[in-house]
Amino acid sequence: MKIPKRLIPLLEDGLIDTVERQLLSGKEATVYVVRCGEELRCAKVYKDVAQRSFKQAVEYREGRKDRNSRRSRAMEKGSRYGRRELEDSWHNAEVNALYRLAAAEVRVPKPYGCFDGVLLMELVTDEDGDVAPRLNDITLTPELAREGHGLMMGYVVRMLCAGLVHGDLSEFNVLMDGSGPVIIDLPQAVDAAGNNHAPTLFMRDVNNMTRYYGQFAPELLATDFANEIWALYEAGDLSPESPLTGQFEQELHSADVNAVLGEIAAAYEEEQERLERINGDAAE
């Protein structure tokens, strides 16, 4: 197999010993199985932005802090330097998220670092030592579906308590090893407090998982964990130990139409008075 260009420096520096095979090629990266000493690991080689179909949408980047003002301005302007820095920021976002989530006891692959567009991390395997399958490739019993859904709700709570929303969570971004689900693919993870799109992305993540597990345990489809969890988070009451019911009642308030019309009328009168004063001053 021809060695990918981006993996050559890692071989030369001794970070990896051999490239065993290509594992998969996705919308944003190609993943290889590599040997590091006695261990097999994953090397995720990010594709150049021009080759990727998954665009670095503004809604994902919003809220990511960069203390270097020159770098921030360059990324906003889209200069060559800015595009390179934007790529680095995208790559580093995933490894940083992996470290944060591992510390929060969310099951993710163990990261070993990001080197020039290559993320080196743990190879997740099943009980037989083979590469772990994705969740979408597995058929579940109702009991296992309920158990898996419960674990995933616990993980999204821990993620939110750690200040992160996955942003692209589905059965295609979860591996299944002998101990259960492992969450992968996090370059688009967003800051829960600093990103205005976080609530929408969180709702989509949770509802994606509920729909998937609901294929095997239909009663899950009647739950609303997404709104329940987010309401607890907004109220400052969410913790990894928060009990969840899956039930949530929307508080609907009737609009006070008369009050709204009164505000509009008052604003109109105020504007008319302002215009009259301006016209009077001009006449003098």
Beta strands, then each sheet from edge to edge (+ up, - down):
strand 1: 18-25
strand 2: 29-36
strand 3: 39-46
strand 4: 111-114
strand 5: 118-122
strand 6: 164-165
strand 7: 174-177
strand 8: 180-183
strand 9: 190-191
sheet 1: 1+ 2- 3+ 5- 4+
sheet 2: 6+ 9-
sheet 3: 7+ 8-
end
